[in-house]
Amino acid sequence: MATREENIILNLPFDEAQGATTAYDYSRGRHDATLTGANFVPGRQGNCIEFDGEGKAEIETDFVPLTSNFTLTAWIRRKQYPDGYTGAKIGVFFNCTGTNNYREAWYDVNPETWGFWAVVKNGREVSVYLDTQLIGTLELPSSSPVGFSILQDIYGTEYGYGCLDEVKIYDVALTQEEITELISTATSLEYYLNGVNFKEHGVRVSSSNGILDRPAIKKPYTVEWPDEHGEVVDLSGRRFQPREITLSCFIQAKGKIDFVTKLNAFLEQFDGDGTQRLMIDIHPTKPLVYEVYLPNVVAISKRWNDDLMVGTFTLKLKEPDPVKRVVRHQRTSSATATLSITLASPKLYTIYWGDGTATYDVTGGSGVTVTHEYAAEGIYYAIVAGVIEDITSFQTNGIVVWNKL
């Protein structure tokens, strides 16, 4: 769990594809940004947003608690300006009530280099961190702040000239230790089955295969002519076989009884009706999700011991619907309980809602709308499985995190 997740009021990872006009906010508030003249390019992790001095990402709602404590964190990379020196400084600026009542500080930064910035307002004191190191402070006047910005010393254009990635705002003042945790915590693979981390069962995954491999295509229609070489193959409209996922696992336990208890509890998760949800957390907002079942027997190779028990086993899972679109939805209250998906296609689709339920045989050549109400608060990833290539239009009040997976 990342530092202060419950205090995030804005989360813009800027992972949209080039051409997108909206940057999605992954926080509870969903303060999505409208883009004008901005590009998406490869960033630190996934994509980032790039500004050329004219573009902007605009949020119309005022939600930052300027008069209270807050923290803004962002990865910033200033681009090299053509003259070599313009835009070399990044500034932190606070405007307060009253005439010419402001505070500012400017810092030299290297071009084309990512830096992790954190601006922390704690009372009247503002602390500025770069790559977890304190590089400056500001003392605000007693009057109330009415505006805050991070600037660049470019005066020939209206906006900045550089790239932003993973912008977050917290409604608390983070400590230096918490900021250090944000940047120093390495992103590790986490595996979940029906929302429960494998580790809660004492299970670790040492390796995985098939999670990103393209499934084998179904045998195409072929014709062989006896007086011709080779064969004639119809490769139009390719369709794929089920995806096969192999997870090499091991389990640790304190003694024989603990070993048997943990192992049975883990494997029983595959005994329920229908498919089970496998999620692999590779990214803060874009996990890999699959609806799988366990078709084969699991053989355990174990080492018996009166103290520490260790067993290794291989899970060979199968995903019957291997091609899908993934939509993220967060329920924060009854007002945001419903996820709506509208699609147009003559094909049949299955929607796995991510809470253990599914809607089958969804179809509509001229468009059909399907809704689902989530009972508990939380983040859900809905899977729309089928011939995704034949969907002619698609709308949702959720966030499309994978257009095709």
C-alpha positions as CSV (number, residue, x, y, z in Angstrom):
1,M,0.0,0.0,0.0
2,A,1.4,3.3,-1.0
3,T,1.9,6.2,1.4
4,R,-1.4,7.9,2.5
5,E,-3.5,6.4,-0.3
6,E,-6.6,7.4,1.6
7,N,-5.6,11.1,1.4
8,I,-5.1,11.3,-2.3
9,I,-7.5,13.9,-3.8
10,L,-6.0,14.0,-7.3
11,N,-4.2,11.2,-9.2
12,L,-3.3,11.9,-12.8
13,P,-0.9,9.2,-14.1
14,F,-1.2,10.6,-17.7
15,D,-1.2,7.1,-19.2
16,E,-3.7,7.9,-22.0
17,A,-2.8,7.2,-25.6
18,Q,-1.8,9.9,-28.1
19,G,-4.9,11.7,-29.3
20,A,-6.9,11.4,-26.1
21,T,-8.7,14.6,-25.0
22,T,-9.2,13.6,-21.4
23,A,-6.7,12.8,-18.7
24,Y,-8.4,10.6,-16.1
25,D,-8.2,11.2,-12.4
26,Y,-7.9,7.9,-10.5
27,S,-8.7,9.4,-7.1
28,R,-12.0,9.1,-5.4
29,G,-13.1,12.5,-6.7
30,R,-12.7,11.9,-10.4
31,H,-11.5,15.4,-11.3
32,D,-10.7,14.5,-14.9
33,A,-8.7,17.0,-16.9
34,T,-9.6,18.3,-20.3
35,L,-6.7,18.6,-22.7
36,T,-5.9,21.2,-25.3
37,G,-2.8,21.1,-27.4
38,A,-1.0,18.5,-25.3
39,N,0.6,15.2,-26.4
40,F,1.1,11.9,-24.8
41,V,4.6,10.4,-25.2
42,P,6.5,7.6,-23.4
43,G,7.2,8.6,-19.8
44,R,8.8,7.1,-16.7
45,Q,6.2,4.4,-16.5
46,G,3.8,4.1,-19.4
47,N,3.0,7.4,-21.0
48,C,3.3,11.0,-19.7
49,I,1.9,14.3,-20.9
50,E,4.1,16.6,-22.9
51,F,3.6,20.4,-23.3
52,D,5.2,22.5,-26.0
53,G,4.5,26.0,-24.4
54,E,0.9,26.2,-25.6
55,G,-0.9,23.1,-24.5
56,K,-2.8,22.6,-21.2
57,A,-4.7,20.1,-19.1
58,E,-7.5,21.9,-17.3
59,I,-9.6,21.0,-14.3
60,E,-12.5,23.4,-13.7
61,T,-13.3,22.4,-10.2
62,D,-11.6,24.0,-7.2
63,F,-10.7,21.2,-4.8
64,V,-7.2,21.9,-3.5
65,P,-7.4,22.9,0.1
66,L,-5.2,26.0,-0.3
67,T,-5.9,27.3,3.3
68,S,-5.2,23.9,4.8
69,N,-2.4,21.5,4.6
70,F,-1.7,19.7,1.4
71,T,1.1,18.0,-0.7
72,L,1.6,18.0,-4.4
73,T,4.0,15.4,-5.9
74,A,4.9,15.1,-9.6
75,W,7.6,13.8,-11.9
76,I,8.8,16.7,-14.0
77,R,11.2,16.8,-17.0
78,R,11.9,20.1,-18.5
79,K,12.7,20.0,-22.2
80,Q,15.7,21.7,-23.6
81,Y,14.6,25.1,-25.0
82,P,16.1,25.9,-28.5
83,D,18.3,28.8,-27.1
84,G,19.8,26.5,-24.5
85,Y,19.0,28.6,-21.4
86,T,15.3,29.7,-21.4
87,G,13.2,27.5,-19.2
88,A,16.2,26.3,-17.1
89,K,14.4,27.2,-13.8
90,I,11.4,25.7,-12.1
91,G,9.6,28.0,-9.6
92,V,7.1,27.5,-6.8
93,F,4.7,30.3,-6.4
94,F,2.0,31.1,-3.8
95,N,-0.4,34.1,-4.2
96,C,-2.2,35.3,-1.0
97,T,-4.9,37.9,-0.4
98,G,-3.8,41.5,-0.6
99,T,-1.9,43.5,-3.1
100,N,1.5,42.1,-4.3
101,N,1.2,39.6,-1.5
102,Y,3.0,36.5,-2.9
103,R,5.9,34.2,-2.2
104,E,8.1,32.5,-4.8
105,A,11.3,30.4,-5.1
106,W,13.2,29.3,-8.2
107,Y,15.5,26.3,-8.7
108,D,17.9,25.4,-11.5
109,V,17.2,22.0,-13.0
110,N,18.9,19.9,-15.6
111,P,17.2,19.5,-19.0
112,E,15.8,16.2,-20.2
113,T,16.1,14.6,-16.8
114,W,13.2,13.4,-14.7
115,G,13.0,14.8,-11.2
116,F,10.5,13.9,-8.4
117,W,9.1,17.1,-6.9
118,A,7.1,17.5,-3.7
119,V,5.6,20.7,-2.5
120,V,4.4,20.5,1.1
121,K,2.2,23.2,2.7
122,N,2.1,22.7,6.5
123,G,0.5,25.7,8.1
124,R,2.3,28.8,6.8
125,E,5.5,26.9,5.9
126,V,6.0,25.5,2.5
127,S,8.8,22.9,1.9
128,V,10.1,22.0,-1.5
129,Y,11.7,18.6,-2.1
130,L,13.5,17.3,-5.2
131,D,14.2,13.6,-5.3
132,T,13.4,13.5,-1.6
133,Q,16.0,16.1,-0.6
134,L,14.8,19.4,0.9
135,I,15.9,22.2,-1.5
136,G,14.0,25.2,-0.1
137,T,11.3,26.6,2.1
138,L,8.9,29.5,2.0
139,E,7.2,31.3,4.8
140,L,3.7,32.4,3.7
141,P,2.2,35.6,5.0
142,S,-0.6,35.6,7.5
143,S,-3.2,36.3,4.8
144,S,-4.9,33.3,3.2
145,P,-3.5,31.7,0.0
146,V,-5.7,32.1,-3.0
147,G,-3.5,30.5,-5.7
148,F,-0.6,28.1,-6.1
149,S,1.5,27.0,-9.1
150,I,4.7,25.4,-10.3
151,L,6.2,27.7,-13.0
152,Q,8.9,27.7,-15.5
153,D,11.0,30.7,-16.5
154,I,9.6,31.0,-20.1
155,Y,8.1,34.3,-21.0
156,G,7.6,33.8,-24.8
157,T,4.8,31.3,-24.4
158,E,1.7,31.1,-22.2
159,Y,2.4,27.7,-20.6
160,G,5.3,25.3,-19.8
161,Y,7.7,23.5,-22.0
162,G,8.3,20.0,-20.7
163,C,6.7,16.7,-19.5
164,L,4.6,15.7,-16.4
165,D,4.0,12.3,-15.1
166,E,2.2,10.8,-12.1
167,V,0.8,14.0,-10.6
168,K,-0.8,13.5,-7.2
169,I,-2.3,15.9,-4.6
170,Y,-2.8,14.8,-1.0
171,D,-5.0,16.6,1.5
172,V,-2.3,16.3,4.2
173,A,1.2,17.5,4.7
174,L,3.5,14.5,4.0
175,T,6.7,14.1,6.0
176,Q,10.1,13.8,4.4
177,E,10.0,10.1,5.4
178,E,6.7,9.6,3.6
179,I,8.0,11.3,0.5
180,T,11.1,9.1,0.6
181,E,8.8,6.1,0.8
182,L,6.9,7.2,-2.3
183,I,10.0,7.3,-4.4
184,S,12.1,4.5,-2.8
185,T,9.4,1.8,-2.7
186,A,10.1,-0.5,-5.7
187,T,7.1,-1.6,-7.6
188,S,6.9,-5.3,-7.2
189,L,4.6,-7.8,-8.8
190,E,1.6,-8.7,-6.6
191,Y,-0.8,-11.5,-7.4
192,Y,-4.4,-11.5,-6.3
193,L,-7.1,-14.2,-6.6
194,N,-10.6,-12.9,-6.2
195,G,-9.2,-9.8,-4.5
196,V,-7.1,-11.6,-2.0
197,N,-3.3,-11.3,-2.2
198,F,-1.5,-14.6,-2.7
199,K,0.7,-13.7,0.2
200,E,-2.2,-13.8,2.6
201,H,-2.3,-17.6,2.0
202,G,1.5,-17.8,2.4
203,V,1.9,-18.2,-1.4
204,R,4.6,-16.6,-3.4
205,V,5.0,-16.6,-7.2
206,S,8.6,-17.2,-8.4
207,S,7.8,-17.0,-12.1
208,S,5.0,-16.7,-14.6
209,N,4.4,-17.6,-18.2
210,G,1.6,-16.7,-20.7
211,I,0.3,-13.5,-19.0
212,L,1.3,-11.3,-22.0
213,D,1.8,-13.9,-24.7
214,R,-0.6,-13.8,-27.6
215,P,-2.7,-16.9,-27.5
216,A,-2.4,-19.3,-30.4
217,I,-4.8,-18.6,-33.3
218,K,-7.5,-21.1,-34.0
219,K,-6.9,-23.4,-36.9
220,P,-7.7,-21.4,-40.0
221,Y,-9.7,-22.7,-43.0
222,T,-7.3,-24.3,-45.4
223,V,-7.5,-25.9,-48.9
224,E,-4.9,-28.1,-50.4
225,W,-4.7,-28.6,-54.2
226,P,-2.9,-31.7,-55.3
227,D,-1.2,-30.0,-58.2
228,E,-0.1,-26.9,-56.3
229,H,2.6,-26.4,-53.7
230,G,1.6,-25.7,-50.1
231,E,-1.9,-24.7,-49.2
232,V,-4.4,-21.9,-49.4
233,V,-5.0,-20.4,-46.0
234,D,-7.8,-18.0,-45.0
235,L,-6.1,-15.6,-42.4
236,S,-8.9,-13.0,-42.4
237,G,-10.6,-12.3,-39.1
238,R,-8.3,-14.3,-36.9
239,R,-9.6,-15.8,-33.7
240,F,-7.6,-17.0,-30.8
241,Q,-7.6,-20.1,-28.6
242,P,-8.0,-19.8,-24.8
243,R,-5.0,-18.2,-23.0
244,E,-2.9,-20.5,-20.9
245,I,-1.2,-19.0,-17.8
246,T,1.4,-20.9,-15.8
247,L,2.4,-19.7,-12.3
248,S,5.3,-21.3,-10.5
249,C,4.5,-21.0,-6.8
250,F,5.9,-21.9,-3.4
251,I,4.2,-21.8,0.0
252,Q,5.8,-21.5,3.4
253,A,4.2,-22.4,6.7
254,K,5.1,-23.0,10.3
255,G,4.6,-26.7,10.8
256,K,2.5,-29.4,9.1
257,I,-0.9,-28.2,10.2
258,D,-0.3,-24.7,9.2
259,F,1.0,-25.9,5.8
260,V,-2.1,-28.1,5.1
261,T,-4.5,-25.3,6.3
262,K,-2.9,-22.6,4.1
263,L,-2.7,-24.9,1.0
264,N,-6.3,-26.0,1.2
265,A,-7.6,-22.5,1.8
266,F,-5.7,-21.3,-1.3
267,L,-6.7,-24.1,-3.7
268,E,-10.4,-23.9,-2.5
269,Q,-10.6,-20.5,-4.2
270,F,-10.7,-22.3,-7.5
271,D,-13.7,-24.5,-6.5
272,G,-16.4,-21.8,-6.9
273,D,-18.8,-21.7,-9.8
274,G,-17.6,-20.0,-13.0
275,T,-14.3,-18.4,-13.5
276,Q,-12.1,-16.8,-10.8
277,R,-10.5,-13.3,-11.0
278,L,-6.7,-13.3,-11.3
279,M,-5.1,-9.9,-11.0
280,I,-1.4,-9.1,-11.4
281,D,-0.5,-5.7,-10.0
282,I,2.2,-4.4,-12.4
283,H,1.2,-0.7,-12.3
284,P,-0.6,1.5,-9.7
285,T,-3.6,2.1,-11.9
286,K,-3.3,-0.5,-14.8
287,P,-3.2,-4.1,-13.4
288,L,-3.4,-7.1,-15.6
289,V,-6.7,-8.9,-15.1
290,Y,-8.0,-12.3,-16.2
291,E,-11.0,-14.5,-15.7
292,V,-9.5,-18.0,-15.3
293,Y,-10.3,-21.5,-14.1
294,L,-8.0,-24.4,-12.9
295,P,-8.6,-27.4,-15.2
296,N,-5.8,-29.7,-13.9
297,V,-4.7,-31.3,-10.7
298,V,-2.1,-29.4,-8.7
299,A,0.8,-31.6,-7.6
300,I,2.7,-30.4,-4.5
301,S,6.4,-31.0,-4.0
302,K,7.0,-30.5,-0.3
303,R,9.8,-30.7,2.2
304,W,8.6,-31.9,5.6
305,N,10.0,-30.3,8.7
306,D,8.9,-29.9,12.3
307,D,9.5,-26.2,12.0
308,L,9.4,-24.6,8.6
309,M,7.4,-26.2,5.8
310,V,8.1,-25.4,2.2
311,G,6.2,-26.7,-0.8
312,T,6.4,-25.8,-4.5
313,F,3.6,-26.3,-7.1
314,T,2.6,-25.1,-10.5
315,L,-0.7,-23.5,-11.3
316,K,-1.8,-24.1,-14.9
317,L,-4.7,-21.8,-15.5
318,K,-6.8,-21.3,-18.5
319,E,-8.6,-18.1,-19.6
320,P,-11.6,-19.1,-21.9
321,D,-12.2,-15.4,-23.0
322,P,-8.6,-14.3,-23.9
323,V,-9.3,-11.0,-25.7
324,K,-10.9,-8.2,-23.7
325,R,-11.3,-4.5,-22.9
326,V,-10.8,-3.5,-19.2
327,V,-12.7,-0.7,-17.5
328,R,-11.9,0.7,-14.1
329,H,-14.7,2.0,-11.8
330,Q,-14.5,3.2,-8.2
331,R,-17.5,3.3,-5.9
332,T,-17.1,5.9,-3.2
333,S,-20.8,6.3,-2.3
334,S,-24.3,5.3,-3.5
335,A,-24.0,8.2,-6.0
336,T,-21.1,6.4,-7.8
337,A,-22.3,2.9,-7.3
338,T,-23.3,2.3,-11.0
339,L,-21.0,1.4,-13.9
340,S,-22.5,2.0,-17.3
341,I,-21.2,0.5,-20.5
342,T,-22.7,1.2,-24.0
343,L,-21.4,-0.7,-27.0
344,A,-22.4,-1.4,-30.5
345,S,-21.6,-4.7,-32.2
346,P,-23.4,-7.6,-33.7
347,K,-21.2,-10.0,-31.8
348,L,-21.9,-11.5,-28.3
349,Y,-19.9,-10.3,-25.4
350,T,-19.5,-11.3,-21.7
351,I,-19.0,-8.5,-19.1
352,Y,-17.3,-9.7,-15.9
353,W,-17.9,-6.9,-13.4
354,G,-15.0,-7.7,-11.1
355,D,-17.2,-8.4,-8.0
356,G,-17.8,-12.1,-8.9
357,T,-20.8,-11.5,-11.2
358,A,-21.1,-11.4,-14.9
359,T,-23.6,-10.5,-17.7
360,Y,-23.6,-12.8,-20.7
361,D,-24.6,-12.5,-24.3
362,V,-24.5,-8.7,-24.5
363,T,-25.1,-7.6,-28.1
364,G,-26.5,-4.8,-30.1
365,G,-25.6,-3.8,-33.6
366,S,-27.0,-0.3,-33.1
367,G,-26.0,0.0,-29.5
368,V,-26.9,-1.5,-26.2
369,T,-26.4,-0.1,-22.7
370,V,-25.6,-2.4,-19.7
371,T,-25.4,-1.2,-16.1
372,H,-24.2,-2.7,-12.9
373,E,-24.5,-1.5,-9.3
374,Y,-21.7,-2.3,-6.9
375,A,-22.8,-3.1,-3.4
376,A,-19.5,-2.2,-1.5
377,E,-17.2,0.7,-1.9
378,G,-13.9,0.0,-3.6
379,I,-12.1,-0.1,-7.0
380,Y,-13.4,-2.6,-9.6
381,Y,-12.1,-3.7,-13.0
382,A,-14.8,-4.8,-15.4
383,I,-13.8,-7.0,-18.3
384,V,-15.6,-6.8,-21.6
385,A,-14.7,-10.1,-23.3
386,G,-15.3,-11.1,-26.9
387,V,-14.4,-10.0,-30.4
388,I,-13.2,-6.5,-29.3
389,E,-12.2,-5.7,-32.9
390,D,-15.8,-5.7,-34.0
391,I,-17.0,-3.0,-31.5
392,T,-17.9,0.0,-33.6
393,S,-18.7,2.4,-30.7
394,F,-18.0,2.3,-26.9
395,Q,-18.9,4.6,-24.1
396,T,-18.6,4.3,-20.3
397,N,-18.7,6.4,-17.2
398,G,-15.7,4.3,-16.0
399,I,-12.1,4.6,-17.2
400,V,-10.8,2.4,-20.0
401,V,-7.4,1.2,-18.7
402,W,-6.8,-1.4,-21.4
403,N,-8.4,-0.9,-24.8
404,K,-7.4,-4.4,-25.7
405,L,-5.6,-6.9,-23.5
